[in-house]
Amino acid sequence: MKYWLAALAVIAIAVAIVYPHMRPKPQTVGYCGDCHEMGDSSAAWLGSAHRDIACSDCHGGMLQPGNARRLDQHAHGVVSEQIRFHQWSDVEAVVERCGNCHQQELATWRAGPHAMTYAQAFTDKEHNRKRILMEDCFRCHGMHFQGGLRDMVVPVDTKGPWRLVDARWTDRAAIPCLTCHQMHRPGQPEGPRVRRPDTAGSLQATASPSLALFDRRAQGHIALALLPLPEMVQGTRRVKTSPDQRQALCYQCHASSAAMQAGDGDDRTPIGIHEGISCLACHQGHGEQTRASCANCHPKMSNCGLDVEKMDTTFRSRSSRHNIHFFQCVDCHTHGVPKKRNAVAGR
């Protein structure tokens, strides 16, 4: 057995030296697909938007931890029915390589709230004192964690103090790129982004072919087209919502309660003056920044002669009582909404 393992190590080292220089052509995956357990992944890659990208560009060489582990499993006849990432070690390595091509996207993600760490998600004192942690927290905050709640944080109560069971998870991102993107999703390699007006007149980009939700229970991605856009209500009135399918991803975590009331729970469905526009008309896809969102639709000065970005809303200050998602004209114009200036002047 020792001789066999030594021979395997020599072969792995030799392949690791040559492998980075071998770039599979679009019509073949080379020896990456030679092992039968890799067949499904190889076939999916050939039909994906990343078909022109070599396997090693995303997965690294043979001696990467995840690849070496699979090579060892194959040598010992331990073949999984489906090849999956191994918890965070595989995911973290791939996320870092995403930045080789998607530098801007990775940078904005890191600067935004979706780059929150496991420590931020599970040891937040303000949150944990109000609501007890539950297994469902992993549905959004830790889809790639393969364990139970008590494997992540203790104690599970509202008293604390809370700490992560394994300190290695402290600074790791709880919502990595692979939460919303599937590398092997069917689609064409992307060219320049096409932008079109949405229902509110603002511009939105077409959906990336890689967009898909990683489902922790199934340990696989669900295509964007299969994710539903909910029907929201305000009281008994049905709220007009944008048909932008990308929002279906947002709603998997930023959802209302079972009553489907706009603004209930974590839902941010816009009503009032912004009813009907897409989440992504204001929120940047990766970093969630909203710095230039007003300028996407509004001229510098509004009809009443005020700069909308300086009005008392949560766009200007998070402490404002006028939430930009639910803000209505009558919230400020309590005696009636004034007519437009051009209408008054007869223009």
C-alpha positions, 0 to 999 in steps of 0.5 A, a space after each residue: 500500500 505504501 508503494 501504491 500511495 508513493 506512486 500515486 503521489 508522484 503521478 499527482 505531482 507530475 500531473 500538477 506540473 503539466 496540468 496548469 499549462 493544458 487548456 481544454 478546448 471547447 469541444 473536449 474536457 481532456 482528462 478532467 472528464 475521463 473519470 466516470 464520476 466527473 461525467 455530469 460535471 464535465 457535460 454541464 461545463 461544456 454547455 455553460 457560459 464558462 465553456 471557454 475557461 479551462 477547468 484549472 482556472 476555477 478549480 486549480 491544479 491536481 494538488 489543490 486540497 479538493 482535487 487531491 481529495 477526489 483523486 485519493 477517493 477515486 484511487 480507493 474506489 470511493 466514488 460519490 454519486 454526485 461530485 460536490 464542493 466540500 464545505 468551505 475549503 472548496 468554495 473559498 478557493 473557487 471564490 478567490 479565483 472568481 476575481 481573476 476574471 470578475 475583479 470588479 464584481 468581487 471587489 464590490 461584493 467584498 465591500 457590501 453586506 453580502 460579504 458578511 462573515 459567519 461571526 457577524 451572522 451568528 454572534 450578533 448580540 442585538 439580533 440574538 437577544 431578540 430572536 433565538 437562532 434556528 436551523 433555518 438561519 443557514 438558508 440564507 446565512 451559510 448555505 455551504 455549511 454542512 452541519 447543524 446549528 450547534 456545530 456552528 454556534 453555542 449557546 443556542 439561546 437569547 442570553 449568550 454570550 455567543 461564540 463560534 464552535 470552530 474559530 476558523 469560521 470567524 472571518 469566512 464569508 457566509 454568503 459567497 459568490 456560489 450562493 447566487 451563481 452556478 459556474 456550470 449553468 447552461 448559457 452562452 459566454 457573456 458579451 457586453 451587457 444589454 440594458 433595457 427599460 424596466 416597468 418604471 423606466 429605469 435601466 436594468 441589465 439582462 440576467 446573467 446565465 450563471 444566476 441560480 440559487 444554491 439550495 443547502 438541503 439539496 446541495 445543488 443550484 436551482 435555476 433562476 427561471 424556476 424561482 417564483 416571484 411572489 404576489 405581494 399585497 398591501 392590506 387586501 390590495 395587490 401590489 404592482 411588482 416589477 417582472 424583473 426575474 432577478 428579484 426572485 433571487 432576492 426574495 429567497 432571503 428578503 421575503 415577507 411572512 406567510 401573509 405576503 404583506 409588503 414590508 412584513 418580515 425581511 421583505 422590501 417590496 416597494 410601495 408608494 412612490 416607488 411601487 412597481 420598480 425592480 430591486 436592482 433599479 436602485 441596488 447594485 447587484 453585488 455590493 448592494 450600493 445605492 449611491 447613484 440610484 436616485 439619478 437613474 430615474 430622477 433629474 437633479 431637481 424634482 418637480 417641487 424644486 428640491 434635490 430628492 437626494 437631500 429629502 428626509 428619507 432613508 436614502 439620506 439617513 438610515 435613521 429617517 422615519 421615511 423608509 425609501 421602500 414605503 415612502 408616499 407623497 402624502 407622508 410629506 404633503 399632508 395637506 395635499 400633493 401640489 401640482 406639477 410646475 409645468 402644469 401650473 405654468 400652462 406648459 
